[in-house]
Amino acid sequence: MLELEIDAALEQFKSILVGQLERVDQLKNENVRIDFMQVPCIRIGVCGGDGIGPIISSVAQRILSEALKEYVSSGKVEIVDVEGLTIENRVAEMKAIPDKVLANLKDCHVILKGPTTTPQKGDAWPNIESANVAMRKELDLFANVRPVKKIGDRIDWIFFRENTEGEYIVGSQGFDVTSDLSVDFKITTEQGSERIIRMAFEYARLNNKQRVTVVTKSNVVKTTDGRFSSVAKRIAQEYVQYGITSDEWYIDIMTAKLLDPERRHQFEVLVMPNLYGDIITDEAAQIQGGVGTAGSANLGNKWAMFEAVHGSAPRMILEGRGQYADPASMIKAAAMLARHIGFPEAAERIEKALEICVSGERRLVITGRPDGATASEFGEYILEWMNRCSLDQDYDRYLLQ
């Protein structure tokens, strides 16, 4: 009996290996990244998602539309709703992303996506793959980029998390070999490691950053993390000429050092494999003010998707508090989207108004409960600031004293 179970496990493992080797071949023939300035009309798709997702996404969409209104009016930008990326629809079709939704997403250049629900074992929902993981794979969004900033503590970090490999890439393909043994897999490729690490170093070069920190556990996870580490060391040599230094930290001590007020301000650009990036960017967001304050970019050569760091908060919906959800994370994601497609002035306008509202004037405060502002009210507060002629001067007055 045990021999049959081992044979079945080997067949499943073989299937995984074949799929990953095919993916490596595709990585070797990547397309050149899209130049948005050459695109006649940039199509932005907005997906509401689940739980609080539609609430905070609608606020972010309104703010993004205001920031880009001259480009929308001229026909350079089109903002469309992409419906159907809900847990109910995904379960009905038993697909992480239903075919029609995926086709509509691929018709867009960039996507602003609200949080989606990912079932875990024991939930009422069937065990379908994460919509986020599926979207990253289907659109090859290999870089998850998350900035974290806290002016008073001299924190200005940007995290580059590999997005399509690691423990997550075949996360739904693990299996029980026997009633006592379960197996999952971690995948690391030379090509996947190189493109995320090179993106981090290029960001440092183009933005006058002096330090790139590589985060692994290569002392213990010697093969997969070892490959990521060796690729980083090879690429780092190319950037010495630009005055960029590189160091490697293990994930466990790195989580501690982000809490160390004597050391944390020294970090600038950080790059890491998938799982470590998922964990450590939530910690970093908490330092900034909570996961509700953090937006993120998922970048590929052809498509890009921007989202909140946090999940769909089903508890808030069950408790009737959804309207009080904090939209700041989605608004930051919208600003990142605007910058990515070539409109940095619009992005800065959103970011400055948001920082004044969150960290400066604080006339309205989000608490997640009825004693605070609703998401919609907070959105109106930000729009009010965005439309002030004195935004730049007021930003200096509130935040740079």
ZAMARGU-4260 file (C-alpha; in steps of 0.2 Angstrom, whole numbers, plus 5000, padded with zeros to 4 digits):
<rodrens>
0) 5000/5000/5000 | 5014/5012/5005 | 5022/5009/4988 | 5007/5014/4979 | 5005/5030/4989
5) 5023/5034/4985 | 5021/5031/4966 | 5005/5042/4966 | 5015/5056/4975 | 5029/5054/4962
10) 5017/5057/4948 | 5010/5073/4956 | 5028/5079/4959 | 5033/5075/4941 | 5018/5085/4934
15) 5023/5100/4945 | 5041/5099/4938 | 5035/5098/4920 | 5025/5113/4922 | 5039/5123/4931
20) 5052/5118/4917 | 5039/5125/4904 | 5038/5141/4914 | 5057/5143/4914 | 5057/5142/4895
25) 5044/5155/4894 | 5054/5166/4906 | 5069/5165/4894 | 5059/5173/4881 | 5051/5187/4890
30) 5043/5202/4881 | 5050/5220/4883 | 5041/5230/4896 | 5026/5241/4889 | 5030/5260/4887
35) 5014/5269/4892 | 5018/5285/4884 | 5017/5275/4867 | 4999/5269/4872 | 4985/5279/4863
40) 4973/5276/4877 | 4978/5268/4894 | 4964/5257/4900 | 4962/5255/4919 | 4951/5241/4926
45) 4944/5242/4943 | 4939/5226/4952 | 4929/5229/4969 | 4933/5211/4976 | 4925/5205/4992
50) 4920/5211/5009 | 4926/5229/5012 | 4934/5228/4994 | 4920/5237/4985 | 4918/5250/4998
55) 4936/5256/4998 | 4939/5253/4980 | 4925/5265/4975 | 4933/5278/4986 | 4950/5275/4978
60) 4942/5275/4960 | 4934/5292/4963 | 4950/5300/4969 | 4960/5292/4955 | 4947/5299/4942
65) 4948/5316/4950 | 4967/5316/4949 | 4967/5310/4931 | 4952/5319/4925 | 4961/5329/4911
70) 4968/5313/4904 | 4951/5305/4905 | 4943/5320/4896 | 4957/5320/4882 | 4955/5301/4879
75) 4972/5297/4885 | 4965/5287/4900 | 4949/5276/4901 | 4943/5269/4918 | 4932/5254/4917
80) 4924/5242/4930 | 4928/5224/4929 | 4915/5214/4938 | 4914/5196/4943 | 4930/5194/4954
85) 4920/5189/4969 | 4921/5174/4980 | 4903/5169/4975 | 4907/5170/4957 | 4923/5161/4958
90) 4916/5147/4968 | 4901/5145/4956 | 4914/5142/4942 | 4927/5134/4954 | 4940/5145/4947
95) 4952/5157/4955 | 4948/5169/4941 | 4933/5165/4930 | 4937/5165/4911 | 4927/5180/4907
100) 4934/5190/4921 | 4952/5185/4916 | 4948/5190/4898 | 4942/5207/4904 | 4957/5210/4915
105) 4969/5206/4900 | 4960/5219/4890 | 4966/5232/4903 | 4984/5239/4904 | 4983/5241/4923
110) 4971/5235/4937 | 4966/5243/4953 | 4960/5228/4963 | 4951/5228/4980 | 4954/5214/4992
115) 4948/5196/4988 | 4944/5182/5000 | 4955/5167/5000 | 4947/5152/5008 | 4957/5142/5020
120) 4955/5124/5025 | 4940/5122/5036 | 4931/5137/5029 | 4913/5136/5022 | 4920/5140/5005
125) 4928/5126/4994 | 4947/5126/4993 | 4950/5137/4977 | 4966/5145/4974 | 4969/5163/4979
130) 4963/5176/4966 | 4979/5186/4969 | 4991/5171/4966 | 4981/5166/4951 | 4982/5184/4944
135) 5000/5186/4947 | 5003/5170/4938 | 4991/5173/4923 | 4997/5191/4920 | 5015/5187/4926
140) 5016/5200/4939 | 5033/5195/4945 | 5036/5210/4956 | 5027/5216/4972 | 5032/5233/4976
145) 5027/5240/4993 | 5033/5257/5000 | 5033/5262/5018 | 5036/5279/5025 | 5036/5287/5042
150) 5043/5304/5042 | 5046/5307/5060 | 5055/5290/5062 | 5066/5293/5047 | 5058/5278/5039
155) 5058/5277/5020 | 5058/5259/5014 | 5053/5251/4998 | 5051/5232/4997 | 5053/5222/4981
160) 5045/5205/4984 | 5046/5191/4971 | 5028/5188/4967 | 5027/5172/4956 | 5038/5159/4964
165) 5042/5153/4981 | 5030/5143/4992 | 5015/5151/4984 | 5017/5147/4965 | 5010/5129/4968
170) 5002/5132/4984 | 4986/5123/4979 | 4996/5108/4972 | 5003/5101/4988 | 4996/5085/4993
175) 4994/5072/5007 | 5006/5057/5003 | 4998/5047/5017 | 4986/5051/5032 | 5002/5056/5042
180) 5012/5066/5029 | 5008/5082/5019 | 5020/5090/5007 | 5021/5107/4999 | 5034/5114/4988
185) 5045/5130/4986 | 5050/5135/4968 | 5065/5146/4964 | 5072/5149/4947 | 5087/5158/4941
190) 5077/5169/4929 | 5063/5173/4942 | 5076/5178/4955 | 5086/5189/4943 | 5072/5199/4936
195) 5066/5204/4954 | 5083/5207/4961 | 5088/5218/4945 | 5072/5228/4947 | 5077/5232/4965
200) 5095/5237/4960 | 5088/5247/4945 | 5076/5256/4957 | 5091/5261/4968 | 5101/5267/4954
205) 5087/5278/4947 | 5082/5285/4964 | 5098/5289/4971 | 5097/5275/4984 | 5114/5269/4991
210) 5109/5252/4999 | 5100/5236/4993 | 5096/5223/5007 | 5093/5205/5002 | 5082/5195/5014
215) 5083/5176/5014 | 5085/5161/5025 | 5099/5154/5014 | 5109/5147/5029 | 5095/5135/5032
220) 5085/5134/5016 | 5101/5131/5006 | 5095/5126/4989 | 5081/5138/4984 | 5086/5153/4995
225) 5104/5149/4991 | 5100/5152/4973 | 5091/5168/4977 | 5106/5174/4987 | 5119/5169/4974
230) 5110/5178/4960 | 5109/5194/4971 | 5128/5193/4974 | 5131/5192/4956 | 5120/5206/4951
235) 5126/5217/4965 | 5143/5217/4957 | 5136/5226/4942 | 5130/5241/4953 | 5146/5244/4963
240) 5150/5257/4950 | 5135/5267/4955 | 5140/5268/4973 | 5127/5255/4978 | 5131/5243/4992
245) 5122/5227/4995 | 5120/5216/5011 | 5110/5200/5015 | 5100/5198/5031 | 5091/5182/5037
250) 5072/5185/5038 | 5071/5181/5057 | 5083/5195/5062 | 5077/5206/5048 | 5060/5207/5056
255) 5068/5212/5073 | 5079/5225/5065 | 5064/5234/5057 | 5058/5237/5075 | 5076/5243/5081
260) 5075/5262/5081 | 5094/5263/5081 | 5095/5253/5065 | 5079/5253/5055 | 5082/5270/5047
265) 5097/5264/5038 | 5088/5252/5027 | 5082/5259/5010 | 5078/5246/4996 | 5074/5228/5002
270) 5072/5213/4990 | 5066/5195/4995 | 5057/5179/4990 | 5039/5178/4990 | 5034/5172/5007
275) 5046/5182/5017 | 5040/5198/5008 | 5022/5194/5012 | 5026/5193/5030 | 5039/5207/5032
280) 5029/5220/5022 | 5014/5218/5034 | 5026/5221/5049 | 5032/5236/5040 | 5015/5243/5036
285) 5010/5241/5055 | 5025/5252/5059 | 5019/5265/5047 | 5002/5265/5055 | 4993/5248/5051
290) 4990/5237/5036 | 4976/5248/5032 | 4988/5262/5027 | 4999/5252/5014 | 4996/5250/4996
295) 5006/5239/4984 | 5010/5237/4966 | 5011/5220/4956 | 5022/5223/4941 | 5025/5213/4925
300) 5032/5217/4908 | 5014/5218/4900 | 5002/5221/4914 | 5002/5229/4932 | 4990/5227/4946
305) 4988/5239/4961 | 4980/5234/4978 | 4979/5236/4996 | 4991/5225/5007 | 4977/5219/5018
310) 4963/5207/5016 | 4944/5208/5013 | 4940/5210/5032 | 4924/5199/5032 | 4922/5202/5051
315) 4919/5220/5048 | 4905/5216/5035 | 4898/5203/5047 | 4897/5216/5061 | 4890/5229/5050
320) 4905/5240/5050 | 4910/5239/5032 | 4906/5257/5028 | 4919/5262/5041 | 4934/5253/5033
325) 4950/5263/5030 | 4952/5267/5011 | 4970/5274/5014 | 4978/5258/5007 | 4968/5258/4991
330) 4971/5277/4989 | 4990/5274/4990 | 4988/5260/4978 | 4979/5272/4966 | 4993/5284/4968
335) 5006/5271/4964 | 4996/5266/4948 | 4995/5284/4942 | 5014/5286/4944 | 5017/5269/4935
340) 5008/5274/4920 | 5017/5291/4918 | 5008/5304/4928 | 5019/5308/4943 | 5011/5325/4947
345) 4994/5316/4949 | 5001/5303/4960 | 5010/5317/4971 | 4993/5326/4972 | 4985/5311/4979
350) 4999/5307/4991 | 5001/5324/4998 | 4982/5326/5002 | 4982/5309/5010 | 4997/5312/5021
355) 4989/5329/5027 | 4973/5320/5031 | 4981/5305/5039 | 4996/5313/5048 | 4994/5331/5047
360) 4977/5340/5050 | 4967/5325/5055 | 4950/5334/5055 | 4942/5317/5051 | 4949/5300/5058
365) 4945/5283/5052 | 4943/5271/5067 | 4934/5256/5059 | 4919/5260/5070 | 4904/5272/5071
370) 4915/5284/5082 | 4925/5288/5066 | 4923/5294/5048 | 4916/5282/5035 | 4926/5278/5020
375) 4916/5289/5009 | 4917/5304/5021 | 4936/5301/5022 | 4937/5301/5003 | 4928/5318/5002
380) 4940/5324/5015 | 4955/5319/5003 | 4946/5326/4988 | 4944/5343/4997 | 4963/5344/5000
385) 4967/5338/4982 | 4957/5353/4975 | 4966/5366/4986 | 4977/5378/4977 | 4988/5379/4992
390) 4991/5360/4994 | 5010/5361/4992 | 5012/5375/5005 | 5000/5366/5017 | 5009/5350/5015
395) 5025/5359/5020 | 5016/5367/5035 | 5008/5351/5042 | 5022/5338/5039 | 5039/5346/5037
400) 5040/5358/5051
</rodrens>
